[in-house]
Amino acid sequence: GDGKSAIAANLGFSFAQLGRSVIVVDADLRCGKLHRILDVPDRRGVVSVLRDGMSLAQAIQHSPLADIDVLAAGPEVDNPVELLAQPEFASTLSVLREQYDVVIIDTPAILEVTEGSLVAPLADCVLLTLMVRKTLATDAVHARELLDSLSANVVGVVANGVEEARSYGYGLDNGHNGNGHRVQRAGTGHERTTVS
């Protein structure tokens, strides 16, 4: 519920728009969502490669939404920790690094289950995602300490659910049109502006 899968997909879209070759890997084998977000079937993916011996070429799918390849989670599995702990998973990531400019991996929440701790050290960098009104500050600190103990390269934090602060100065959200002229707005005056 922190928005990690949406962030992973949107990062993929952004890199693809820059002309980079991108694959998004769903390593959340318990309840992966990337296949839904990127509009590909979940019949094959990481589980198919690691458990069933399917080739990467067969398991990788192309999203119809953007120039992004997807390695979905795949079929349900009883032992996601055992699968991701196999040396074959690290080997799979190495192969993907050779084939793509950018490899984005979505994992389960690091404090909920073990898989995030297995994958984080294999990544070149980690982006921690949290929901401001949901995640406790102590949990955020604990997650960072855990990632540090794994020698994971944390490059930043995405804080979802942050209320936009009312500011003074130039811009469209403070009652001015950006040219110093006051504009009349309908509503309560507390509407939130989203920039994407």
N, CA and C of each residue as an Amber inpcrd file, in Angstrom:
protein
   588
   0.7940000  -1.2150000   0.0000000   0.0000000   0.0000000   0.0000000
   0.8270000   1.2660000   0.0000000   2.1420000   1.1520000  -0.0870000
   3.0000000   2.3370000  -0.0810000   3.2340000   2.9010000  -1.4810000
   2.8210000   2.1830000  -2.5100000   2.9600000   2.6760000  -3.8770000
   4.2320000   2.2310000  -4.5730000   4.9180000   1.2110000  -4.0360000
   6.1930000   0.7920000  -4.6010000   6.0610000   0.2570000  -6.0280000
   5.0120000  -0.4970000  -6.3170000   4.8460000  -1.0560000  -7.6630000
   4.5360000   0.0360000  -8.6790000   3.7210000   0.9930000  -8.2830000
   3.4250000   2.1250000  -9.1730000   4.6860000   2.9470000  -9.4330000
   5.4990000   3.1410000  -8.4010000   6.7630000   3.8710000  -8.5680000
   7.6760000   3.1110000  -9.5200000   7.7830000   1.7900000  -9.3450000
   8.6340000   0.9720000 -10.2210000   8.1860000   1.0950000 -11.6740000
   6.8770000   0.9920000 -11.9080000   6.3600000   1.1010000 -13.2720000
   6.6100000   2.4890000 -13.8460000   6.3630000   3.5260000 -13.0580000
   6.5640000   4.8890000 -13.5520000   8.0350000   5.2030000 -13.8140000
   8.9360000   4.6530000 -13.0020000  10.3590000   4.7960000 -13.2940000
  10.6910000   4.1420000 -14.6330000  10.0910000   2.9740000 -14.8570000
  10.2850000   2.2960000 -16.1380000   9.8080000   3.1480000 -17.3020000
   8.6250000   3.7490000 -17.1640000   8.1030000   4.6300000 -18.2120000
   9.0610000   5.7880000 -18.4680000   9.5580000   6.3860000 -17.3910000
  10.4420000   7.5500000 -17.5260000  11.7310000   7.1940000 -18.2510000
  12.3520000   6.0900000 -17.8610000  13.5870000   5.6890000 -18.5360000
  13.3300000   5.3180000 -19.9950000  12.1980000   4.6770000 -20.2670000
  11.8630000   4.3220000 -21.6510000  11.6850000   5.5780000 -22.4980000
  11.0660000   6.6230000 -21.9270000  10.8940000   7.8790000 -22.6610000
  12.2310000   8.5430000 -22.9670000  13.2510000   8.2410000 -22.1580000
  14.5910000   8.7710000 -22.4110000  15.3600000   7.9430000 -23.4400000
  14.6950000   6.9010000 -23.9500000  15.3200000   6.0730000 -24.9760000
  16.1550000   4.9310000 -24.4440000  16.0520000   4.6450000 -23.1640000
  16.8100000   3.5450000 -22.5650000  16.0460000   2.2370000 -22.7390000
  16.7790000   1.1380000 -22.8690000  16.1290000  -0.1740000 -22.8670000
  15.8750000  -0.5460000 -21.4050000  14.6310000  -0.9110000 -21.1050000
  14.1960000  -1.0890000 -19.7130000  13.4790000  -2.4220000 -19.5380000
  13.7820000  -3.0800000 -18.4290000  12.9620000  -4.2080000 -17.9940000
  12.5840000  -3.9760000 -16.5390000  11.3350000  -4.2920000 -16.2080000
  10.8440000  -4.2050000 -14.8360000  10.5960000  -5.6350000 -14.3680000
  11.2120000  -5.9890000 -13.2460000  11.1450000  -7.3510000 -12.7070000
  10.2770000  -7.3410000 -11.4600000   9.2740000  -8.2010000 -11.4350000
   8.4010000  -8.2970000 -10.2600000   8.9130000  -9.4060000  -9.3510000
   9.7010000  -9.0320000  -8.3460000  10.2240000  -9.9980000  -7.3770000
   9.3290000 -10.1000000  -6.1550000   8.1210000  -9.5540000  -6.2530000
   7.1300000  -9.7350000  -5.1880000   6.3180000 -10.9700000  -5.5570000
   6.8530000 -12.1430000  -5.2070000   6.2490000 -13.4070000  -5.6270000
   5.0180000 -13.7640000  -4.8150000   4.7420000 -13.0140000  -3.7580000
   3.5570000 -13.2630000  -2.9360000   2.3260000 -12.5660000  -3.5050000
   2.4680000 -11.3110000  -3.8730000   1.3090000 -10.5730000  -4.4000000
   1.7760000  -9.4900000  -5.3770000   2.4970000  -9.9120000  -6.3900000
   2.9920000  -8.9830000  -7.3960000   1.8640000  -8.2960000  -8.1480000
   2.0820000  -7.0360000  -8.4780000   1.0590000  -6.2410000  -9.1610000
   1.5260000  -5.6690000 -10.4920000   2.8070000  -5.7970000 -10.7860000
   3.3340000  -5.1490000 -11.9910000   2.6630000  -5.6410000 -13.2680000
   2.2780000  -6.9160000 -13.3060000   1.6190000  -7.4140000 -14.5170000
   0.3140000  -6.6690000 -14.7860000  -0.4070000  -6.3070000 -13.7210000
  -1.6510000  -5.5450000 -13.8990000  -1.3570000  -4.1180000 -14.3400000
  -0.3730000  -3.5010000 -13.6990000  -0.0460000  -2.1140000 -14.0210000
   0.4730000  -1.9940000 -15.4530000   1.3010000  -2.9610000 -15.8760000
   1.9300000  -2.8980000 -17.2010000   1.1820000  -3.7170000 -18.2530000
   0.0240000  -4.2610000 -17.8770000  -0.9050000  -4.9150000 -18.7980000
  -0.2920000  -6.1120000 -19.5300000   0.2900000  -7.0280000 -18.7500000
   0.7810000  -8.2860000 -19.3120000   0.2130000  -9.4340000 -18.4770000
   0.0810000 -10.6240000 -19.0710000  -0.4030000 -11.7710000 -18.2910000
   0.6090000 -12.1710000 -17.2200000   0.1290000 -12.8070000 -16.1670000
   0.9970000 -13.2490000 -15.0760000   1.2170000 -14.7610000 -15.1240000
   0.9910000 -15.3630000 -16.2680000   1.1380000 -16.8150000 -16.3870000
   2.5900000 -17.2560000 -16.3870000   3.4940000 -16.3570000 -16.7650000
   4.9150000 -16.7050000 -16.7750000   5.7120000 -15.5350000 -16.2260000
   6.8850000 -15.8490000 -15.6780000   7.7060000 -14.7990000 -15.0950000
   8.8580000 -15.3630000 -14.2920000   9.1740000 -14.7040000 -13.1860000
  10.3150000 -15.0750000 -12.3420000  10.1980000 -16.5270000 -11.8830000
   9.0220000 -16.9190000 -11.4200000   8.8180000 -18.2930000 -10.9400000
   9.0440000 -19.2920000 -12.0610000   8.5870000 -18.9640000 -13.2600000
   8.7590000 -19.8650000 -14.4030000  10.2310000 -20.1110000 -14.6970000
  11.0410000 -19.0670000 -14.5590000  12.4810000 -19.1840000 -14.8240000
  13.1650000 -19.9680000 -13.7070000  12.9210000 -19.5830000 -12.4520000
  13.6510000 -20.1650000 -11.3320000  13.1750000 -21.5600000 -10.9420000
  11.8830000 -21.7970000 -11.0190000  11.3520000 -23.0980000 -10.5880000
  11.1430000 -24.0640000 -11.7430000  10.6570000 -23.5300000 -12.8780000
  10.2370000 -24.4050000 -13.9660000  11.2690000 -24.5340000 -15.0840000
  12.3630000 -23.7700000 -15.0160000  13.4050000 -23.8860000 -16.0270000
  13.1030000 -23.2060000 -17.3550000  12.1010000 -22.3330000 -17.3860000
  11.7850000 -21.6000000 -18.6170000  12.9250000 -20.6250000 -18.9300000
  13.2010000 -20.4250000 -20.1990000  14.2510000 -19.4770000 -20.5760000
  13.7700000 -18.0510000 -20.3350000  14.7160000 -17.1470000 -20.1210000
  14.3650000 -15.7380000 -19.9500000  13.6370000 -15.2080000 -21.1760000
  14.0960000 -15.6040000 -22.3510000  13.4720000 -15.1270000 -23.5860000
  11.9870000 -15.4880000 -23.6380000  11.6370000 -16.6640000 -23.1300000
  10.2270000 -17.0770000 -23.1130000   9.4420000 -16.3680000 -22.0180000
  10.0950000 -16.0680000 -20.8980000   9.3920000 -15.5050000 -19.7380000
   9.1780000 -13.9990000 -19.8450000  10.0640000 -13.3050000 -20.5560000
   9.9530000 -11.8440000 -20.6630000   8.8330000 -11.4770000 -21.6320000
   8.0390000 -10.4820000 -21.2290000   6.9360000  -9.9990000 -22.0640000
   7.1210000  -8.5000000 -22.3170000   6.5080000  -8.0230000 -23.3750000
   6.5900000  -6.5960000 -23.7050000   5.2720000  -5.9270000 -23.3500000
   5.3580000  -4.8160000 -22.6210000   4.1470000  -4.0850000 -22.2340000
   3.5690000  -3.3570000 -23.4400000   2.2500000  -3.4370000 -23.6290000
   1.6250000  -2.6800000 -24.7160000   1.4890000  -1.1900000 -24.3800000
   1.7940000  -0.8080000 -23.1380000   1.6040000   0.5720000 -22.7080000
   2.8040000   1.4650000 -23.0150000   3.9790000   0.8620000 -23.1110000
   5.2020000   1.6350000 -23.3470000   6.2750000   0.6790000 -23.8350000
   7.4010000   1.2180000 -24.2430000   8.5010000   0.3950000 -24.7280000
   9.2830000  -0.1600000 -23.5350000   8.6240000  -1.0520000 -22.7920000
   9.1740000  -1.6420000 -21.5750000   8.9600000  -3.1490000 -21.6170000
  10.0010000  -3.8920000 -21.2570000   9.8430000  -5.3260000 -21.0830000
   9.5170000  -5.6030000 -19.6200000   8.8300000  -6.7260000 -19.3900000
   8.3650000  -7.0750000 -18.0540000   8.6990000  -8.5400000 -17.7700000
   9.2990000  -8.7770000 -16.6230000   9.4290000 -10.1320000 -16.1080000
   8.4940000 -10.1870000 -14.9040000   7.2690000 -10.6560000 -15.1580000
   6.2390000 -10.6900000 -14.1160000   6.6390000 -11.6830000 -13.0300000
   5.8740000 -11.7290000 -11.9630000   6.1540000 -12.6840000 -10.8800000
   5.9560000 -14.1060000 -11.3660000   4.8910000 -14.3200000 -12.1320000
   4.6110000 -15.6560000 -12.6390000   3.6330000 -16.4040000 -11.7580000
   3.5740000 -17.7420000 -11.9330000   2.6060000 -18.5480000 -11.1880000
   2.8260000 -18.4730000  -9.6810000   1.7690000 -18.8030000  -8.9310000
   1.8730000 -18.8070000  -7.4730000   2.9100000 -19.8270000  -7.0270000
   3.5420000 -19.5180000  -5.9140000   4.5870000 -20.3950000  -5.3950000
   4.4820000 -20.4460000  -3.8740000   4.7980000 -21.5980000  -3.2990000
   4.7270000 -21.7600000  -1.8480000   5.9770000 -21.2690000  -1.1350000
   7.0890000 -21.1650000  -1.8660000   8.3680000 -20.8750000  -1.2210000
   9.1140000 -19.7220000  -1.8960000   8.5720000 -18.5000000  -1.8600000
   9.2420000 -17.3900000  -2.5500000  10.6380000 -17.0910000  -2.0190000
  10.8450000 -17.2640000  -0.7110000  12.1620000 -16.9890000  -0.1340000
  13.2020000 -17.9350000  -0.7170000  12.8730000 -19.2260000  -0.7780000
  13.8110000 -20.2140000  -1.3140000  14.1440000 -19.9290000  -2.7730000
  13.1590000 -19.5200000  -3.5420000  13.4150000 -19.2380000  -4.9660000
  14.3560000 -18.0560000  -5.1380000  14.1000000 -16.9650000  -4.4250000
  14.9200000 -15.7680000  -4.5920000  16.2900000 -15.9020000  -3.9360000
  16.4420000 -16.8570000  -3.0160000  17.7420000 -17.0910000  -2.3720000
  18.6570000 -17.9420000  -3.2470000  18.1130000 -18.5650000  -4.2890000
  18.9280000 -19.3930000  -5.1850000  19.9530000 -18.5370000  -5.9270000
  21.1280000 -19.0840000  -6.1820000  22.1160000 -18.3590000  -6.9950000
  21.5910000 -18.0480000  -8.3950000  20.6210000 -18.8240000  -8.8540000
  20.0530000 -18.6070000 -10.1920000  19.3650000 -17.2500000 -10.3030000
  18.8240000 -16.7400000  -9.1930000  18.1870000 -15.4230000  -9.2600000
  19.2320000 -14.3420000  -9.4960000  20.3390000 -14.3970000  -8.7580000
  21.4300000 -13.4430000  -8.9710000  21.9700000 -13.5600000 -10.3940000
  22.0710000 -14.7880000 -10.9050000  22.5340000 -14.9940000 -12.2800000
  21.5600000 -14.3890000 -13.2850000  20.2750000 -14.5290000 -13.0080000
  19.2470000 -13.9570000 -13.8840000  19.3940000 -12.4410000 -13.9430000
  19.6230000 -11.8230000 -12.7970000  19.8080000 -10.3680000 -12.7720000
  21.0580000  -9.9660000 -13.5490000  22.1090000 -10.7590000 -13.4540000
  23.3440000 -10.4590000 -14.2030000  23.0930000 -10.4990000 -15.7050000
  22.3350000 -11.4780000 -16.1480000  22.0090000 -11.5830000 -17.5710000
  21.1840000 -10.3760000 -18.0100000  20.2110000  -9.9820000 -17.1850000
  19.3710000  -8.8270000 -17.5220000  20.1930000  -7.5410000 -17.5830000
  21.1830000  -7.4000000 -16.6970000  22.0630000  -6.2190000 -16.7240000
  22.8130000  -6.1140000 -18.0510000  23.1580000  -7.2530000 -18.6220000
  23.8760000  -7.2530000 -19.9020000  22.9450000  -6.9050000 -21.0600000
  21.6610000  -7.2470000 -20.9300000  20.7100000  -7.0610000 -22.0270000
  20.0160000  -5.7090000 -22.0150000  19.9390000  -5.0560000 -20.8550000
  19.1630000  -3.8270000 -20.7210000  20.0110000  -2.7120000 -20.1150000
  19.6570000  -1.4780000 -20.4700000  20.2980000  -0.3150000 -19.8470000
  19.8570000  -0.1590000 -18.3950000  18.5620000  -0.4370000 -18.1370000
  17.9840000  -0.2370000 -16.8060000  17.1770000  -1.4750000 -16.4140000
  17.4710000  -2.0060000 -15.2230000  16.7170000  -3.1260000 -14.6550000
  16.1080000  -2.6250000 -13.3460000  14.7840000  -2.5820000 -13.2880000
  14.0690000  -2.1180000 -12.0920000  13.4200000  -3.3360000 -11.4440000
  13.6670000  -3.5130000 -10.1490000  13.1560000  -4.6740000  -9.4300000
  12.1870000  -4.2040000  -8.3530000  10.9810000  -4.7510000  -8.3860000
   9.9750000  -4.4620000  -7.3640000   9.9690000  -5.6260000  -6.3760000
  10.1190000  -5.3280000  -5.0800000  10.1450000  -6.3780000  -4.0600000
   9.0140000  -6.1610000  -3.0600000   8.7430000  -7.1670000  -2.2450000
   7.7840000  -6.9460000  -1.1540000   8.3500000  -5.9440000  -0.1480000
   7.4980000  -5.4320000   0.7010000   7.9240000  -4.5000000   1.7500000
   9.0130000  -5.1470000   2.5930000  10.0890000  -4.4210000   2.8090000
  11.2840000  -5.0010000   3.4420000  11.0620000  -5.3960000   4.8970000
  10.1470000  -4.7420000   5.5890000   9.9010000  -5.0910000   6.9850000
   8.8250000  -6.1640000   7.1470000   8.1360000  -6.4890000   6.0640000
   7.0400000  -7.4600000   6.1440000   7.5240000  -8.8970000   5.9860000
   8.3670000  -9.1270000   4.9690000   8.8460000 -10.4730000   4.6510000
  10.3330000 -10.4090000   4.2880000  10.9440000 -11.5580000   4.1180000
  12.3930000 -11.6590000   3.9280000  12.8730000 -11.2910000   2.5310000
  12.0320000 -11.4250000   1.5150000  12.4930000 -11.3200000   0.1360000
  13.1930000  -9.9940000  -0.1910000  12.6840000  -8.8880000   0.3430000
  13.3170000  -7.6060000   0.0780000  14.7600000  -7.5780000   0.5510000
  15.0230000  -8.2380000   1.6840000  16.3860000  -8.3100000   2.2130000
  17.2910000  -9.1800000   1.3500000  16.7210000 -10.1210000   0.6410000
  17.5130000 -10.9640000  -0.2590000  17.8750000 -10.2260000  -1.5390000
  16.9570000  -9.4090000  -2.0190000  17.1430000  -8.7530000  -3.3150000
  17.9500000  -7.4620000  -3.2020000  17.7630000  -6.6950000  -2.1310000
  18.4100000  -5.3810000  -2.0060000  19.9230000  -5.4180000  -2.2170000
  20.6600000  -6.3770000  -1.6370000  22.1070000  -6.3770000  -1.8550000
  22.5100000  -6.7100000  -3.2990000  21.6030000  -7.2960000  -4.0700000
  21.8980000  -7.6510000  -5.4630000  21.7100000  -6.4690000  -6.4100000
  21.0260000  -5.4390000  -5.9270000  20.7190000  -4.2700000  -6.7590000
  21.8580000  -3.2600000  -6.6950000  22.0360000  -2.5070000  -7.7740000
  23.0440000  -1.4450000  -7.7800000  22.6550000  -0.3190000  -6.8340000
  21.3470000  -0.0520000  -6.7300000  20.8680000   0.9700000  -5.8090000
  19.4390000   0.6440000  -5.3930000  19.0440000   1.2200000  -4.2630000
  17.7260000   0.9600000  -3.6850000  17.0090000   2.2870000  -3.4780000
  15.7440000   2.3120000  -3.8510000  14.8800000   3.4520000  -3.6110000
  13.8060000   2.9900000  -2.6320000  13.8040000   3.5560000  -1.4340000
  12.8540000   3.1760000  -0.3930000  11.5660000   3.9630000  -0.5970000
  10.4380000   3.2610000  -0.6200000   9.1380000   3.9040000  -0.8270000
   8.2940000   3.7470000   0.4270000   7.6740000   4.8530000   0.8590000
   6.8060000   4.7700000   2.0260000   5.6090000   5.6990000   1.8600000
   4.5450000   5.3440000   2.5560000   3.3290000   6.1490000   2.5670000
   3.3290000   6.9600000   3.8550000   3.3450000   8.2870000   3.7140000
   3.5450000   9.1700000   4.8610000   2.5120000   8.9410000   5.9580000
   1.2510000   8.8510000   5.6420000   0.2240000   8.7300000   6.6770000
   0.0580000   7.2970000   7.1810000   0.7690000   6.3460000   6.5370000
   0.6340000   4.9440000   6.9170000   1.8820000   4.4230000   7.6320000
   3.0440000   4.7740000   7.1250000   4.3030000   4.2590000   7.6540000
   4.7220000   5.0470000   8.8980000   4.9860000   4.3450000   9.9570000
   5.4660000   4.9940000  11.1770000   6.9130000   5.4310000  10.9750000
   7.2860000   6.5330000  11.6040000   8.6640000   7.0240000  11.5060000
   9.6420000   5.9640000  12.0040000   9.2720000   5.2400000  13.0540000
  10.1600000   4.2030000  13.5800000  10.3600000   3.0820000  12.5650000
   9.3040000   2.7550000  11.8020000   9.4270000   1.7340000  10.7640000
  10.3400000   2.2070000   9.6390000  10.2210000   3.4670000   9.2680000
  11.0860000   4.0180000   8.2190000  12.5520000   3.9650000   8.6450000
  12.8210000   4.3180000   9.8990000  14.1890000   4.2650000  10.4170000
  14.6790000   2.8250000  10.4680000  13.8180000   1.9210000  10.9260000
  14.1870000   0.5030000  10.9950000  14.4990000  -0.0430000   9.5970000
  13.6880000   0.3300000   8.6000000  13.9320000  -0.1210000   7.2250000
  15.2820000   0.3800000   6.7340000  15.5880000   1.6340000   7.0080000
  16.8780000   2.1890000   6.5890000  18.0390000   1.4910000   7.2950000
  17.8960000   1.2210000   8.5840000  18.9410000   0.5180000   9.3270000
  19.1460000  -0.8930000   8.7790000  18.0450000  -1.5630000   8.4470000
  18.1390000  -2.9060000   7.8750000  18.8700000  -2.8690000   6.5360000
  18.5090000  -1.9120000   5.6770000  19.1750000  -1.7820000   4.3830000
  20.6650000  -1.4640000   4.5530000  20.9860000  -0.6170000   5.5270000
  22.3920000  -0.3150000   5.8140000  23.1390000  -1.5680000   6.2590000
  22.4990000  -2.3880000   7.0840000  23.1500000  -3.6110000   7.5720000
  23.3940000  -4.6090000   6.4380000  22.6160000  -4.4930000   5.3660000
  22.7740000  -5.3670000   4.1980000  23.7640000  -4.7830000   3.1880000
  24.3130000  -3.6190000   3.5130000  25.2070000  -2.8800000   2.5970000
  24.5030000  -2.5230000   1.2960000  23.1980000  -2.3100000   1.3780000
  22.4300000  -1.8760000   0.2080000  22.7000000  -0.3900000  -0.0310000
  22.8050000  -0.0190000  -1.2760000  23.0970000   1.3620000  -1.6570000
  21.7870000   2.1430000  -1.7810000  21.3240000   2.7060000  -0.6780000
  20.0700000   3.4680000  -0.6810000  20.3570000   4.8480000  -1.2660000
  19.7070000   5.1460000  -2.4000000  19.9540000   6.4200000  -3.0840000
  18.8750000   7.4590000  -2.8130000  17.7700000   7.0460000  -2.1870000
  16.7280000   8.0160000  -1.8980000  15.4860000   7.3700000  -1.3250000
  14.5270000   8.2310000  -0.9970000  13.2480000   7.8150000  -0.4380000
  12.1430000   8.5000000  -1.2210000  11.1220000   7.7330000  -1.5810000
   9.9240000   8.3150000  -2.1760000   8.8680000   8.3420000  -1.0880000
   8.3920000   9.5360000  -0.7540000   7.3690000   9.6970000   0.2720000
   6.0410000   9.9640000  -0.4300000   5.1660000   8.9640000  -0.4490000
   3.8410000   9.1020000  -1.0440000   2.8550000   9.6320000  -0.0200000
   1.8420000  10.3290000  -0.4890000   0.7900000  10.8070000   0.3870000
   1.1230000  12.0850000   1.1210000   2.0950000  12.8350000   0.6190000
   2.4720000  14.0920000   1.2560000   1.4950000  15.1730000   0.8090000
   0.9360000  15.8890000   1.7520000   0.0580000  17.0030000   1.4140000
   0.9050000  18.1420000   0.8760000   0.4340000  18.7630000  -0.1960000
   1.1660000  19.8910000  -0.7570000   1.0280000  21.0910000   0.1730000
   2.1530000  21.6540000   0.5490000   2.1420000  22.8070000   1.4530000
   1.6590000  24.0440000   0.7170000   0.8910000  24.8580000   1.4090000
   0.4740000  26.1270000   0.8220000   1.6730000  27.0530000   0.8800000
   1.9860000  27.6350000  -0.2450000   3.1950000  28.4510000  -0.2900000
   2.8600000  29.8510000  -0.7790000   3.8100000  30.7130000  -0.5820000
   3.6720000  32.0780000  -1.0600000   4.7040000  32.2870000  -2.1510000
   4.4140000  33.1570000  -3.0580000   5.3520000  33.4170000  -4.1430000
   4.7130000  33.1400000  -5.4730000   5.5270000  32.8460000  -6.4530000
   5.0290000  32.6200000  -7.8000000   4.4450000  31.2300000  -7.9330000
   3.5610000  31.0740000  -8.8750000   2.9680000  29.7770000  -9.1310000
   1.4670000  29.8820000  -9.2500000   0.8810000  28.7810000  -9.6770000
  -0.5590000  28.7730000  -9.9200000  -1.3690000  28.3560000  -8.7050000
  -0.7180000  27.7610000  -7.7020000  -1.4850000  27.2060000  -6.5980000
  -1.6550000  28.1700000  -5.4310000  -1.1640000  29.3890000  -5.5270000
  -1.2780000  30.3110000  -4.4000000  -2.2280000  31.4660000  -4.6780000
  -3.1590000  31.2500000  -5.6130000  -4.1450000  32.2820000  -5.8910000
  -3.6940000  33.2810000  -6.9370000  -2.5420000  33.0450000  -7.5560000
  -2.0340000  33.9100000  -8.6100000  -1.8780000  33.0880000  -9.8840000
  -1.8560000  33.7630000 -11.0010000  -1.7360000  33.0520000 -12.2690000
  -0.3010000  32.8990000 -12.7380000   0.6660000  33.2280000 -11.9150000
   2.0630000  33.1200000 -12.2820000   2.6290000  34.4260000 -12.8100000
   1.7620000  35.3870000 -13.1070000   2.2020000  36.6840000 -13.6050000
   1.9180000  37.8040000 -12.6100000   1.6360000  37.4300000 -11.3760000
   1.3840000  38.4390000 -10.3490000  -0.0690000  38.8560000 -10.2510000
  -0.9460000  38.3010000 -11.0980000  -2.3580000  38.6720000 -11.0690000
  -3.1400000  37.6500000 -10.2480000  -3.9740000  38.1420000  -9.3530000
  -4.7820000  37.2770000  -8.5090000  -5.8920000  36.6490000  -9.3530000
  -6.1570000  35.3700000  -9.1200000  -7.2300000  34.6890000  -9.8450000
  -8.2440000  34.1600000  -8.8500000  -9.4960000  34.1300000  -9.2500000
 -10.5710000  33.6090000  -8.4160000 -10.6770000  32.1100000  -8.6450000
 -10.7500000  31.3530000  -7.5710000 -10.8630000  29.9020000  -7.6950000
 -12.1960000  29.4420000  -7.1070000 -12.7550000  28.4380000  -7.7300000
 -13.9670000  27.8290000  -7.1880000 -13.5620000  26.7870000  -6.1540000
 -14.4290000  26.4710000  -5.2410000 -14.1350000  25.4140000  -4.2640000
 -13.7040000  25.9800000  -2.9270000 -13.0680000  25.1260000  -2.1370000
 -12.7430000  25.4720000  -0.7600000 -11.4030000  26.1820000  -0.6280000
 -10.5960000  26.1180000  -1.6570000  -9.2660000  26.6950000  -1.5590000
  -8.2390000  25.7100000  -1.0380000  -8.6750000  24.4690000  -0.7720000
  -7.7580000  23.4510000  -0.2560000  -7.5290000  22.3260000  -1.2580000
  -7.8500000  22.5770000  -2.5480000  -7.6540000  21.5490000  -3.5590000
  -6.1760000  21.2700000  -3.7280000  -5.8810000  20.0580000  -4.0910000
  -4.5020000  19.6620000  -4.2540000  -4.1600000  19.5850000  -5.7230000
  -3.0310000  20.1050000  -6.1020000  -2.5700000  20.0570000  -7.4750000
  -1.5830000  18.9290000  -7.6240000  -1.7870000  18.0710000  -8.6130000
  -0.8680000  16.9730000  -8.8580000  -0.1530000  17.2230000 -10.1570000
   1.1550000  17.1640000 -10.1190000   1.9480000  17.3480000 -11.3240000
   2.5480000  16.0130000 -11.6840000   2.3730000  15.5970000 -12.9340000
   2.9500000  14.2990000 -13.3360000   3.7920000  14.4750000 -14.5770000
